[in-house]
Amino acid sequence: MTDFIEQIPKLIGKTAEIEGRRLTIVEVLLDEQQVILEDTADQSDLQENQYGDIHRRVNRTWVIPFFSELEPGRPHPVLEAFQDK
């Protein structure tokens, strides 16, 4: 399991096709054991400035855990798809 955790930061920048979306790993949060994914084509999220005004459109992102919530100890299925690349 430790080997798996050590390999995750090496996946930053990798892209995979998952459920019809082209996702890229943009950040790894080791302390929280989470990965941030970005949809390279979907700019449907709106970013606000510090005053709450809509500033611009940004790529949609997701935060997923390192490990499956349904099968503890098993890597998250989405991360497994990136490892196969």
Phi and psi restraints in degrees (range 20) as a CNS / XPLOR table:
assign (resid 1 and name C) (resid 2 and name N)
       (resid 2 and name CA) (resid 2 and name C) 1.0 -62.6 20.0 2
assign (resid 2 and name N) (resid 2 and name CA)
       (resid 2 and name C) (resid 3 and name N) 1.0 -38.2 20.0 2
assign (resid 2 and name C) (resid 3 and name N)
       (resid 3 and name CA) (resid 3 and name C) 1.0 -60.5 20.0 2
assign (resid 3 and name N) (resid 3 and name CA)
       (resid 3 and name C) (resid 4 and name N) 1.0 -41.0 20.0 2
assign (resid 3 and name C) (resid 4 and name N)
       (resid 4 and name CA) (resid 4 and name C) 1.0 -60.7 20.0 2
assign (resid 4 and name N) (resid 4 and name CA)
       (resid 4 and name C) (resid 5 and name N) 1.0 -46.9 20.0 2
assign (resid 4 and name C) (resid 5 and name N)
       (resid 5 and name CA) (resid 5 and name C) 1.0 -62.8 20.0 2
assign (resid 5 and name N) (resid 5 and name CA)
       (resid 5 and name C) (resid 6 and name N) 1.0 -39.4 20.0 2
assign (resid 5 and name C) (resid 6 and name N)
       (resid 6 and name CA) (resid 6 and name C) 1.0 -67.3 20.0 2
assign (resid 6 and name N) (resid 6 and name CA)
       (resid 6 and name C) (resid 7 and name N) 1.0 -26.3 20.0 2
assign (resid 6 and name C) (resid 7 and name N)
       (resid 7 and name CA) (resid 7 and name C) 1.0 -81.1 20.0 2
assign (resid 7 and name N) (resid 7 and name CA)
       (resid 7 and name C) (resid 8 and name N) 1.0 -22.4 20.0 2
assign (resid 7 and name C) (resid 8 and name N)
       (resid 8 and name CA) (resid 8 and name C) 1.0 -60.7 20.0 2
assign (resid 8 and name N) (resid 8 and name CA)
       (resid 8 and name C) (resid 9 and name N) 1.0 -46.1 20.0 2
assign (resid 8 and name C) (resid 9 and name N)
       (resid 9 and name CA) (resid 9 and name C) 1.0 -58.6 20.0 2
assign (resid 9 and name N) (resid 9 and name CA)
       (resid 9 and name C) (resid 10 and name N) 1.0 -25.9 20.0 2
assign (resid 9 and name C) (resid 10 and name N)
       (resid 10 and name CA) (resid 10 and name C) 1.0 -70.4 20.0 2
assign (resid 10 and name N) (resid 10 and name CA)
       (resid 10 and name C) (resid 11 and name N) 1.0 -12.4 20.0 2
assign (resid 10 and name C) (resid 11 and name N)
       (resid 11 and name CA) (resid 11 and name C) 1.0 -85.0 20.0 2
assign (resid 11 and name N) (resid 11 and name CA)
       (resid 11 and name C) (resid 12 and name N) 1.0 -7.9 20.0 2
assign (resid 11 and name C) (resid 12 and name N)
       (resid 12 and name CA) (resid 12 and name C) 1.0 -57.4 20.0 2
assign (resid 12 and name N) (resid 12 and name CA)
       (resid 12 and name C) (resid 13 and name N) 1.0 130.7 20.0 2
assign (resid 12 and name C) (resid 13 and name N)
       (resid 13 and name CA) (resid 13 and name C) 1.0 93.1 20.0 2
assign (resid 13 and name N) (resid 13 and name CA)
       (resid 13 and name C) (resid 14 and name N) 1.0 -13.4 20.0 2
assign (resid 13 and name C) (resid 14 and name N)
       (resid 14 and name CA) (resid 14 and name C) 1.0 -75.5 20.0 2
assign (resid 14 and name N) (resid 14 and name CA)
       (resid 14 and name C) (resid 15 and name N) 1.0 146.3 20.0 2
assign (resid 14 and name C) (resid 15 and name N)
       (resid 15 and name CA) (resid 15 and name C) 1.0 -120.3 20.0 2
assign (resid 15 and name N) (resid 15 and name CA)
       (resid 15 and name C) (resid 16 and name N) 1.0 144.4 20.0 2
assign (resid 15 and name C) (resid 16 and name N)
       (resid 16 and name CA) (resid 16 and name C) 1.0 -145.1 20.0 2
assign (resid 16 and name N) (resid 16 and name CA)
       (resid 16 and name C) (resid 17 and name N) 1.0 151.5 20.0 2
assign (resid 16 and name C) (resid 17 and name N)
       (resid 17 and name CA) (resid 17 and name C) 1.0 -92.4 20.0 2
assign (resid 17 and name N) (resid 17 and name CA)
       (resid 17 and name C) (resid 18 and name N) 1.0 116.1 20.0 2
assign (resid 17 and name C) (resid 18 and name N)
       (resid 18 and name CA) (resid 18 and name C) 1.0 -132.4 20.0 2
assign (resid 18 and name N) (resid 18 and name CA)
       (resid 18 and name C) (resid 19 and name N) 1.0 119.2 20.0 2
assign (resid 18 and name C) (resid 19 and name N)
       (resid 19 and name CA) (resid 19 and name C) 1.0 50.6 20.0 2
assign (resid 19 and name N) (resid 19 and name CA)
       (resid 19 and name C) (resid 20 and name N) 1.0 43.2 20.0 2
assign (resid 19 and name C) (resid 20 and name N)
       (resid 20 and name CA) (resid 20 and name C) 1.0 79.1 20.0 2
assign (resid 20 and name N) (resid 20 and name CA)
       (resid 20 and name C) (resid 21 and name N) 1.0 6.0 20.0 2
assign (resid 20 and name C) (resid 21 and name N)
       (resid 21 and name CA) (resid 21 and name C) 1.0 -115.3 20.0 2
assign (resid 21 and name N) (resid 21 and name CA)
       (resid 21 and name C) (resid 22 and name N) 1.0 142.0 20.0 2
assign (resid 21 and name C) (resid 22 and name N)
       (resid 22 and name CA) (resid 22 and name C) 1.0 -94.7 20.0 2
assign (resid 22 and name N) (resid 22 and name CA)
       (resid 22 and name C) (resid 23 and name N) 1.0 105.5 20.0 2
assign (resid 22 and name C) (resid 23 and name N)
       (resid 23 and name CA) (resid 23 and name C) 1.0 -107.8 20.0 2
assign (resid 23 and name N) (resid 23 and name CA)
       (resid 23 and name C) (resid 24 and name N) 1.0 144.5 20.0 2
assign (resid 23 and name C) (resid 24 and name N)
       (resid 24 and name CA) (resid 24 and name C) 1.0 -124.7 20.0 2
assign (resid 24 and name N) (resid 24 and name CA)
       (resid 24 and name C) (resid 25 and name N) 1.0 138.2 20.0 2
assign (resid 24 and name C) (resid 25 and name N)
       (resid 25 and name CA) (resid 25 and name C) 1.0 -80.6 20.0 2
assign (resid 25 and name N) (resid 25 and name CA)
       (resid 25 and name C) (resid 26 and name N) 1.0 117.9 20.0 2
assign (resid 25 and name C) (resid 26 and name N)
       (resid 26 and name CA) (resid 26 and name C) 1.0 -106.4 20.0 2
assign (resid 26 and name N) (resid 26 and name CA)
       (resid 26 and name C) (resid 27 and name N) 1.0 -20.0 20.0 2
assign (resid 26 and name C) (resid 27 and name N)
       (resid 27 and name CA) (resid 27 and name C) 1.0 -159.4 20.0 2
assign (resid 27 and name N) (resid 27 and name CA)
       (resid 27 and name C) (resid 28 and name N) 1.0 148.5 20.0 2
assign (resid 27 and name C) (resid 28 and name N)
       (resid 28 and name CA) (resid 28 and name C) 1.0 -122.7 20.0 2
assign (resid 28 and name N) (resid 28 and name CA)
       (resid 28 and name C) (resid 29 and name N) 1.0 126.3 20.0 2
assign (resid 28 and name C) (resid 29 and name N)
       (resid 29 and name CA) (resid 29 and name C) 1.0 -105.5 20.0 2
assign (resid 29 and name N) (resid 29 and name CA)
       (resid 29 and name C) (resid 30 and name N) 1.0 93.0 20.0 2
assign (resid 29 and name C) (resid 30 and name N)
       (resid 30 and name CA) (resid 30 and name C) 1.0 -63.6 20.0 2
assign (resid 30 and name N) (resid 30 and name CA)
       (resid 30 and name C) (resid 31 and name N) 1.0 -42.1 20.0 2
assign (resid 30 and name C) (resid 31 and name N)
       (resid 31 and name CA) (resid 31 and name C) 1.0 -63.7 20.0 2
assign (resid 31 and name N) (resid 31 and name CA)
       (resid 31 and name C) (resid 32 and name N) 1.0 -37.2 20.0 2
assign (resid 31 and name C) (resid 32 and name N)
       (resid 32 and name CA) (resid 32 and name C) 1.0 -91.0 20.0 2
assign (resid 32 and name N) (resid 32 and name CA)
       (resid 32 and name C) (resid 33 and name N) 1.0 -6.3 20.0 2
assign (resid 32 and name C) (resid 33 and name N)
       (resid 33 and name CA) (resid 33 and name C) 1.0 51.8 20.0 2
assign (resid 33 and name N) (resid 33 and name CA)
       (resid 33 and name C) (resid 34 and name N) 1.0 54.9 20.0 2
assign (resid 33 and name C) (resid 34 and name N)
       (resid 34 and name CA) (resid 34 and name C) 1.0 -135.3 20.0 2
assign (resid 34 and name N) (resid 34 and name CA)
       (resid 34 and name C) (resid 35 and name N) 1.0 155.8 20.0 2
assign (resid 34 and name C) (resid 35 and name N)
       (resid 35 and name CA) (resid 35 and name C) 1.0 -123.8 20.0 2
assign (resid 35 and name N) (resid 35 and name CA)
       (resid 35 and name C) (resid 36 and name N) 1.0 140.3 20.0 2
assign (resid 35 and name C) (resid 36 and name N)
       (resid 36 and name CA) (resid 36 and name C) 1.0 -103.7 20.0 2
assign (resid 36 and name N) (resid 36 and name CA)
       (resid 36 and name C) (resid 37 and name N) 1.0 124.4 20.0 2
assign (resid 36 and name C) (resid 37 and name N)
       (resid 37 and name CA) (resid 37 and name C) 1.0 -108.4 20.0 2
assign (resid 37 and name N) (resid 37 and name CA)
       (resid 37 and name C) (resid 38 and name N) 1.0 146.0 20.0 2
assign (resid 37 and name C) (resid 38 and name N)
       (resid 38 and name CA) (resid 38 and name C) 1.0 -125.2 20.0 2
assign (resid 38 and name N) (resid 38 and name CA)
       (resid 38 and name C) (resid 39 and name N) 1.0 133.3 20.0 2
assign (resid 38 and name C) (resid 39 and name N)
       (resid 39 and name CA) (resid 39 and name C) 1.0 -81.3 20.0 2
assign (resid 39 and name N) (resid 39 and name CA)
       (resid 39 and name C) (resid 40 and name N) 1.0 115.2 20.0 2
assign (resid 39 and name C) (resid 40 and name N)
       (resid 40 and name CA) (resid 40 and name C) 1.0 -71.1 20.0 2
assign (resid 40 and name N) (resid 40 and name CA)
       (resid 40 and name C) (resid 41 and name N) 1.0 -14.6 20.0 2
assign (resid 40 and name C) (resid 41 and name N)
       (resid 41 and name CA) (resid 41 and name C) 1.0 -112.7 20.0 2
assign (resid 41 and name N) (resid 41 and name CA)
       (resid 41 and name C) (resid 42 and name N) 1.0 -20.3 20.0 2
assign (resid 41 and name C) (resid 42 and name N)
       (resid 42 and name CA) (resid 42 and name C) 1.0 -96.2 20.0 2
assign (resid 42 and name N) (resid 42 and name CA)
       (resid 42 and name C) (resid 43 and name N) 1.0 103.3 20.0 2
assign (resid 42 and name C) (resid 43 and name N)
       (resid 43 and name CA) (resid 43 and name C) 1.0 -104.3 20.0 2
assign (resid 43 and name N) (resid 43 and name CA)
       (resid 43 and name C) (resid 44 and name N) 1.0 52.4 20.0 2
assign (resid 43 and name C) (resid 44 and name N)
       (resid 44 and name CA) (resid 44 and name C) 1.0 -94.3 20.0 2
assign (resid 44 and name N) (resid 44 and name CA)
       (resid 44 and name C) (resid 45 and name N) 1.0 -11.7 20.0 2
assign (resid 44 and name C) (resid 45 and name N)
       (resid 45 and name CA) (resid 45 and name C) 1.0 -81.2 20.0 2
assign (resid 45 and name N) (resid 45 and name CA)
       (resid 45 and name C) (resid 46 and name N) 1.0 144.1 20.0 2
assign (resid 45 and name C) (resid 46 and name N)
       (resid 46 and name CA) (resid 46 and name C) 1.0 -106.3 20.0 2
assign (resid 46 and name N) (resid 46 and name CA)
       (resid 46 and name C) (resid 47 and name N) 1.0 132.8 20.0 2
assign (resid 46 and name C) (resid 47 and name N)
       (resid 47 and name CA) (resid 47 and name C) 1.0 -102.2 20.0 2
assign (resid 47 and name N) (resid 47 and name CA)
       (resid 47 and name C) (resid 48 and name N) 1.0 133.2 20.0 2
assign (resid 47 and name C) (resid 48 and name N)
       (resid 48 and name CA) (resid 48 and name C) 1.0 -99.3 20.0 2
assign (resid 48 and name N) (resid 48 and name CA)
       (resid 48 and name C) (resid 49 and name N) 1.0 152.2 20.0 2
assign (resid 48 and name C) (resid 49 and name N)
       (resid 49 and name CA) (resid 49 and name C) 1.0 -86.0 20.0 2
assign (resid 49 and name N) (resid 49 and name CA)
       (resid 49 and name C) (resid 50 and name N) 1.0 -174.9 20.0 2
assign (resid 49 and name C) (resid 50 and name N)
       (resid 50 and name CA) (resid 50 and name C) 1.0 -65.6 20.0 2
assign (resid 50 and name N) (resid 50 and name CA)
       (resid 50 and name C) (resid 51 and name N) 1.0 -13.6 20.0 2
assign (resid 50 and name C) (resid 51 and name N)
       (resid 51 and name CA) (resid 51 and name C) 1.0 -96.5 20.0 2
assign (resid 51 and name N) (resid 51 and name CA)
       (resid 51 and name C) (resid 52 and name N) 1.0 -0.4 20.0 2
assign (resid 51 and name C) (resid 52 and name N)
       (resid 52 and name CA) (resid 52 and name C) 1.0 88.0 20.0 2
assign (resid 52 and name N) (resid 52 and name CA)
       (resid 52 and name C) (resid 53 and name N) 1.0 4.2 20.0 2
assign (resid 52 and name C) (resid 53 and name N)
       (resid 53 and name CA) (resid 53 and name C) 1.0 -83.8 20.0 2
assign (resid 53 and name N) (resid 53 and name CA)
       (resid 53 and name C) (resid 54 and name N) 1.0 140.7 20.0 2
assign (resid 53 and name C) (resid 54 and name N)
       (resid 54 and name CA) (resid 54 and name C) 1.0 -64.9 20.0 2
assign (resid 54 and name N) (resid 54 and name CA)
       (resid 54 and name C) (resid 55 and name N) 1.0 126.2 20.0 2
assign (resid 54 and name C) (resid 55 and name N)
       (resid 55 and name CA) (resid 55 and name C) 1.0 -101.9 20.0 2
assign (resid 55 and name N) (resid 55 and name CA)
       (resid 55 and name C) (resid 56 and name N) 1.0 -46.6 20.0 2
assign (resid 55 and name C) (resid 56 and name N)
       (resid 56 and name CA) (resid 56 and name C) 1.0 -166.7 20.0 2
assign (resid 56 and name N) (resid 56 and name CA)
       (resid 56 and name C) (resid 57 and name N) 1.0 168.3 20.0 2
assign (resid 56 and name C) (resid 57 and name N)
       (resid 57 and name CA) (resid 57 and name C) 1.0 -89.4 20.0 2
assign (resid 57 and name N) (resid 57 and name CA)
       (resid 57 and name C) (resid 58 and name N) 1.0 140.7 20.0 2
assign (resid 57 and name C) (resid 58 and name N)
       (resid 58 and name CA) (resid 58 and name C) 1.0 -132.6 20.0 2
assign (resid 58 and name N) (resid 58 and name CA)
       (resid 58 and name C) (resid 59 and name N) 1.0 162.0 20.0 2
assign (resid 58 and name C) (resid 59 and name N)
       (resid 59 and name CA) (resid 59 and name C) 1.0 -65.3 20.0 2
assign (resid 59 and name N) (resid 59 and name CA)
       (resid 59 and name C) (resid 60 and name N) 1.0 143.5 20.0 2
assign (resid 59 and name C) (resid 60 and name N)
       (resid 60 and name CA) (resid 60 and name C) 1.0 -69.9 20.0 2
assign (resid 60 and name N) (resid 60 and name CA)
       (resid 60 and name C) (resid 61 and name N) 1.0 141.6 20.0 2
assign (resid 60 and name C) (resid 61 and name N)
       (resid 61 and name CA) (resid 61 and name C) 1.0 -127.7 20.0 2
assign (resid 61 and name N) (resid 61 and name CA)
       (resid 61 and name C) (resid 62 and name N) 1.0 157.2 20.0 2
assign (resid 61 and name C) (resid 62 and name N)
       (resid 62 and name CA) (resid 62 and name C) 1.0 -134.0 20.0 2
assign (resid 62 and name N) (resid 62 and name CA)
       (resid 62 and name C) (resid 63 and name N) 1.0 149.1 20.0 2
assign (resid 62 and name C) (resid 63 and name N)
       (resid 63 and name CA) (resid 63 and name C) 1.0 -115.3 20.0 2
assign (resid 63 and name N) (resid 63 and name CA)
       (resid 63 and name C) (resid 64 and name N) 1.0 124.0 20.0 2
assign (resid 63 and name C) (resid 64 and name N)
       (resid 64 and name CA) (resid 64 and name C) 1.0 -125.8 20.0 2
assign (resid 64 and name N) (resid 64 and name CA)
       (resid 64 and name C) (resid 65 and name N) 1.0 151.9 20.0 2
assign (resid 64 and name C) (resid 65 and name N)
       (resid 65 and name CA) (resid 65 and name C) 1.0 -78.0 20.0 2
assign (resid 65 and name N) (resid 65 and name CA)
       (resid 65 and name C) (resid 66 and name N) 1.0 161.1 20.0 2
assign (resid 65 and name C) (resid 66 and name N)
       (resid 66 and name CA) (resid 66 and name C) 1.0 -63.3 20.0 2
assign (resid 66 and name N) (resid 66 and name CA)
       (resid 66 and name C) (resid 67 and name N) 1.0 -37.0 20.0 2
assign (resid 66 and name C) (resid 67 and name N)
       (resid 67 and name CA) (resid 67 and name C) 1.0 -115.9 20.0 2
assign (resid 67 and name N) (resid 67 and name CA)
       (resid 67 and name C) (resid 68 and name N) 1.0 151.2 20.0 2
assign (resid 67 and name C) (resid 68 and name N)
       (resid 68 and name CA) (resid 68 and name C) 1.0 -61.2 20.0 2
assign (resid 68 and name N) (resid 68 and name CA)
       (resid 68 and name C) (resid 69 and name N) 1.0 138.3 20.0 2
assign (resid 68 and name C) (resid 69 and name N)
       (resid 69 and name CA) (resid 69 and name C) 1.0 -80.1 20.0 2
assign (resid 69 and name N) (resid 69 and name CA)
       (resid 69 and name C) (resid 70 and name N) 1.0 -22.8 20.0 2
assign (resid 69 and name C) (resid 70 and name N)
       (resid 70 and name CA) (resid 70 and name C) 1.0 -87.4 20.0 2
assign (resid 70 and name N) (resid 70 and name CA)
       (resid 70 and name C) (resid 71 and name N) 1.0 -29.4 20.0 2
assign (resid 70 and name C) (resid 71 and name N)
       (resid 71 and name CA) (resid 71 and name C) 1.0 -128.9 20.0 2
assign (resid 71 and name N) (resid 71 and name CA)
       (resid 71 and name C) (resid 72 and name N) 1.0 85.0 20.0 2
assign (resid 71 and name C) (resid 72 and name N)
       (resid 72 and name CA) (resid 72 and name C) 1.0 -53.4 20.0 2
assign (resid 72 and name N) (resid 72 and name CA)
       (resid 72 and name C) (resid 73 and name N) 1.0 138.9 20.0 2
assign (resid 72 and name C) (resid 73 and name N)
       (resid 73 and name CA) (resid 73 and name C) 1.0 90.6 20.0 2
assign (resid 73 and name N) (resid 73 and name CA)
       (resid 73 and name C) (resid 74 and name N) 1.0 -14.8 20.0 2
assign (resid 73 and name C) (resid 74 and name N)
       (resid 74 and name CA) (resid 74 and name C) 1.0 -97.2 20.0 2
assign (resid 74 and name N) (resid 74 and name CA)
       (resid 74 and name C) (resid 75 and name N) 1.0 138.1 20.0 2
assign (resid 74 and name C) (resid 75 and name N)
       (resid 75 and name CA) (resid 75 and name C) 1.0 -58.3 20.0 2
assign (resid 75 and name N) (resid 75 and name CA)
       (resid 75 and name C) (resid 76 and name N) 1.0 149.3 20.0 2
assign (resid 75 and name C) (resid 76 and name N)
       (resid 76 and name CA) (resid 76 and name C) 1.0 -58.9 20.0 2
assign (resid 76 and name N) (resid 76 and name CA)
       (resid 76 and name C) (resid 77 and name N) 1.0 136.7 20.0 2
assign (resid 76 and name C) (resid 77 and name N)
       (resid 77 and name CA) (resid 77 and name C) 1.0 -56.9 20.0 2
assign (resid 77 and name N) (resid 77 and name CA)
       (resid 77 and name C) (resid 78 and name N) 1.0 -33.2 20.0 2
assign (resid 77 and name C) (resid 78 and name N)
       (resid 78 and name CA) (resid 78 and name C) 1.0 -67.4 20.0 2
assign (resid 78 and name N) (resid 78 and name CA)
       (resid 78 and name C) (resid 79 and name N) 1.0 -42.1 20.0 2
assign (resid 78 and name C) (resid 79 and name N)
       (resid 79 and name CA) (resid 79 and name C) 1.0 -64.4 20.0 2
assign (resid 79 and name N) (resid 79 and name CA)
       (resid 79 and name C) (resid 80 and name N) 1.0 -34.4 20.0 2
assign (resid 79 and name C) (resid 80 and name N)
       (resid 80 and name CA) (resid 80 and name C) 1.0 -60.8 20.0 2
assign (resid 80 and name N) (resid 80 and name CA)
       (resid 80 and name C) (resid 81 and name N) 1.0 -36.1 20.0 2
assign (resid 80 and name C) (resid 81 and name N)
       (resid 81 and name CA) (resid 81 and name C) 1.0 -64.6 20.0 2
assign (resid 81 and name N) (resid 81 and name CA)
       (resid 81 and name C) (resid 82 and name N) 1.0 -34.7 20.0 2
assign (resid 81 and name C) (resid 82 and name N)
       (resid 82 and name CA) (resid 82 and name C) 1.0 -72.8 20.0 2
assign (resid 82 and name N) (resid 82 and name CA)
       (resid 82 and name C) (resid 83 and name N) 1.0 -32.7 20.0 2
assign (resid 82 and name C) (resid 83 and name N)
       (resid 83 and name CA) (resid 83 and name C) 1.0 -69.8 20.0 2
assign (resid 83 and name N) (resid 83 and name CA)
       (resid 83 and name C) (resid 84 and name N) 1.0 -27.0 20.0 2
assign (resid 83 and name C) (resid 84 and name N)
       (resid 84 and name CA) (resid 84 and name C) 1.0 -72.2 20.0 2
assign (resid 84 and name N) (resid 84 and name CA)
       (resid 84 and name C) (resid 85 and name N) 1.0 -13.9 20.0 2
